[in-house]
Amino acid sequence: MDSDFIRPYIRSLTPYSTARDEFAGAASVFLDANENPYPTTVNRYPDPHQRLLKARIAELKEIAAERIFLGNGSDEAIDLLVRVMDCTVGGITITSPTYGMYKVAAVSNGVSIVDAPLREDFSLDMEAISRASKGGSRLLFLCSPNNPTGMQYELEDIRRVLAAFEGVVVVDEAYVEFADTPSALELLPECSRMVVLHTFSKAWGMAGIRLGMAFADSEIISAMNKLKLPYNVSELTQRYAIERLRKPERMEREVSELRDRRALLVRELESLEGVMRVFPSGGNFVLVKVSDARTVFRALQSRRIVVRDRSMERGCEGCLRITIGTSEENGALIDALREVL
Ligand SMILES: Cc1ncc(COP(=O)(O)O)c(C=O)c1O
C-alpha cells in the first residue's frame, strides 16, 4: 500500500503505551495499572490488543490476526478510517443513497464529502467514481449489500471500483452474511488499498455488545490501532464474543431463517395494494416504495410498529426501510399495512 494514503502525523505518531503493553508475561502481582485489586472478574483492564478474540476471528475469517482491527462497532472503524487516511484535501467519496455514518464521520472530523451518486437503478456509476478519484479524493466508502437500498455488488463490480478509484476503498459488508454475493475479503490478497468492514451487530445478533471488525493490509490496521483509544473493546464484550464464536451454528441457522422470511415478506408486500415496488435485497431488510411514505410511517407508528422512513434520501423518494423480524412481527406489519394502505 502507498503509505502516502495515511496522514503524515499518524505515520509518525507514537501511541499511548498501556501498562499491559509494557508487560505481556504471566505475572502474579499486578501493581502497574492503578486498578482495584479486589476480584470481580472485571476489576482488571481488558487486553488492549484483544489477542484471544482476534485469534478466534482470524480462524473464522481465514485471515492473519495482524490484518484485523476490532472496534466499538464498525462505526468506530469508519470514524478511525476518516481520521487515519489523508482525506484533508480531496475529501471522502460516498455513493448515495447509502449508510449515513460515512457523512457524519467526515463532517465531525472536518472532512468534505464528494458524492458519486448511484444510478436510478441503484447500480454504481463508475464514471462518477473515477471523477471523484481524479478530483483528489483518496477514501471511498462502498456499502454492499447497501443500506438502505439492499443492492449487493458482485466482486467484479468491486474490482471495477478499485480500477476507477485510485485511493483506499472501504467495502462495508455489515450485511454480508445475508447476501448471495461472496465477501470482498476474497479480494484482499490482491489489493492492499482495500478495507473490508464486518460486524457482530447484524447476523451474529450482538448489536448490544458493540463489536465491529476491519480487515486490511497490516499497515492500515496498525495505523488504526495507533489512533484508537487504548481499551476500546471492553472485557465483557471480548469474553462474550469469544463464547458466542464457539457456536457459529446459531448464527448460520438464524441467517437461514431470516433469508427465508425475507423472501416471504417480499412476496406478501408485493401482493399489497398500495405497495409500488419492493427492491431486491441482500440484507436483513427491504426497501419498499409506497405512495405516501410519511403518512404510512406515521400510521404504522400509531399502531406501535416502527420502520425507517428513508423517503428524504436522494433516490429513495416514497421509500420505507423495513427490517426482517420474527414471523409474528412480520405478520403484525403486514396486517397493519393492509389497514393503512
Ligand atoms: C452499512 C452499515 N455499516 C455499519 C453499521 C454499524 O454497525 P455497528 O453496529 O457494527 O457499529 C451499520 C448499522 O446499521 C450499517 O448499516
The ligand as an SDF file (V2000), in Angstrom:
LIG
                    3D

 16 16  0  0  0  0  0  0  0  0999 V2000
  -23.8690   -0.4030    6.4680 C   0  0  0  0  0  0  0  0  0  0  0  0
  -23.6410   -0.3320    7.9280 C   0  0  0  0  0  0  0  0  0  0  0  0
  -22.3960   -0.2700    8.3750 N   0  0  0  0  0  0  0  0  0  0  0  0
  -22.1350   -0.2050    9.6970 C   0  0  0  0  0  0  0  0  0  0  0  0
  -23.1640   -0.1830   10.6170 C   0  0  0  0  0  0  0  0  0  0  0  0
  -22.8300   -0.0320   12.0700 C   0  0  0  0  0  0  0  0  0  0  0  0
  -22.5730   -1.2490   12.6180 O   0  0  0  0  0  0  0  0  0  0  0  0
  -22.0280   -1.4060   14.0880 P   0  0  0  0  0  0  0  0  0  0  0  0
  -23.1870   -1.7720   14.9310 O   0  0  0  0  0  0  0  0  0  0  0  0
  -21.0060   -2.5020   13.9650 O   0  0  0  0  0  0  0  0  0  0  0  0
  -21.3940   -0.1040   14.5090 O   0  0  0  0  0  0  0  0  0  0  0  0
  -24.4810   -0.2420   10.1830 C   0  0  0  0  0  0  0  0  0  0  0  0
  -25.5960   -0.1910   11.1560 C   0  0  0  0  0  0  0  0  0  0  0  0
  -26.7310   -0.0720   10.8830 O   0  0  0  0  0  0  0  0  0  0  0  0
  -24.7270   -0.3140    8.8040 C   0  0  0  0  0  0  0  0  0  0  0  0
  -25.9730   -0.3490    8.3180 O   0  0  0  0  0  0  0  0  0  0  0  0
  1  2  1  0
  2  3  1  0
  2 15  2  0
  3  4  2  0
  4  5  1  0
  5  6  1  0
  5 12  2  0
  6  7  1  0
  7  8  1  0
  8  9  2  0
  8 10  1  0
  8 11  1  0
 12 13  1  0
 12 15  1  0
 13 14  2  0
 15 16  1  0
M  END
$$$$
